[in-house]
């Protein structure tokens, strides 16, 4: 085979593996976000006070029924989501960036956002699960 062809194949394999790693990191990030928000809901909605002590077990059953292919919906994991939120909720505050406060979105739409994809890619439209949701980007601030 031609040496340049072999090099090209190796580059494609390397590029594919890098994409796999980025995808795995993004999946982990979104799973953490889901767990954080689930813990937030459990705490802030006071679900155990509202629906009784067995609500976490029932929630686990209902979520497993609705999403049988999803792992991590056990009673134990739901309680871990609650703990996860309680542990870090005092350290991080999620606030909209300044862009969301200007009428008419003064900043250009392709402007990179903190917490989002810093590339100028057009493949992550607003409303996706990336750093930009509903046209607004979010940032985390450490509260000491």
Secondary structure, DSSP 4 states (H G I P E B T S, - for coil): --HHHHHHHHHHHHHHHHHHHHHHHHHHHHHHHHHHHHHHHHHHTTHHHHH-TTHHHHHHHHHHHHTTT----SHHHHHHHHHHHHHHTTTEEEEE-GGGGSTT--S-TT---TTS--S--SSS-TTSSSSEETTEEEEEEE--
